[in-house]
């Protein structure tokens, strides 16, 4: 993902809406939002109503037959990354701004969205076989660009978070020796590994990197004190702080903002163009902005969807 993800867990924490209480995790369904129901936690936003979006025949005609023929758009998602993509209170329905965008894009293409939950690091290798596309907050990197095509749809930075009051006295300028939680396969994990090597090269203790398959587990580890800090995408971190009733806080400034993109089978120029044009249509008519605003993610909005943007590394 851009850099990270999020969702449910702990002594009652996190659900499709991440909360801390003595109850099970929960969020809302597609027809409306449900209250988090825990002291200090916020209600989960409702899914955006895409019923008014019509099929654009000229854009839909761009799709290759292997996608168009079954009438579905199969999407790989790691649904542990609120508010981008996470599971509703029923434990099986994906919701979030990425899900709403997929639903809207599918309407433009005249397809039925079929989001499928997967672990983050398993999505890209399965695009073109198991999934038509991958939408899971993927940051555009050189390595990923060699495996798949990309269409940009969002931008985000990375942020450190600690328990409220920073009881472990974590200093983002010197992370050597701390226990740092990250999600497996993310840019954050890569950066943490590089930073840890810099620590040992300078004669300091390595960063104790705790890598978890789901961002939910990373967040839970911080709330319960198993790690001293976490490193994740800024929108994810902000949502976690809000939904846990301010049990956590950010630390330091956001790290480099970078584009996030929809992953598509390498060399599939037809799907690249169809997805890009569908997304640009939603940007231009205001639907895209309304979806992001409904999840409090408007700061990550872009005004132009690009196919395979250049990356420096």
C-alpha angles and dihedrals in degrees: 000000000000083000113309152349148219154206149123137354151086136079085339101322137138130006131161077315104034112230140164116231141105091271133086120273118271147161135169139293128240094269096057150337126274127210117258086229096207129110110269095006127118132231119260113249119248121255111263114259107241096172092108094058114103130209114262104217095197092054095040090053089064093068118105116245094248089068101032098046099074095041093235136108105212111204130190113217137168097223096200097086113092130218092020100048128347141136125276124233090278089067094234112058114091115224135168138093093292089052092049090049091050090050091051094046090049091054091053089050093045092241135128111243115237108186113187126194117238138155111271098243092050098057105075094048089054099050111117092023113045097010132037091210140354122231111177110124092280112183111219108249133165092246094051091044089060090058103040143012118251138213112192120229109156144016129220143162131217125256138192119225132192136177114286110285092017095255093185091053093233115189114201089207091061115030095158111133098010126120106248124190120212137159119256115259097013131127087247090061091050092049092047090053091051091048091049091054089051088055095053092042088059093048097258130123116279120250108261097232113201108195121195131187092226129043087221089068092048091055092045090051090056095045090051095044098247089126130030096222142356131221118211145134113304096239090049093049092047092051092048091053092050095046096046092056095253095303086139136043137198119251125211128342127316112273122232115326112229138173122268119207149188110255118227134179110284111263095009095133093168093060091040090058095042093051093044094050093044092051093045089052089055091047092050097047093048098246093113093054092048091052093051092045091053088061096040090248100116092117088074095054121129127198099213130044110215132197115227099343116204117262129195097216 
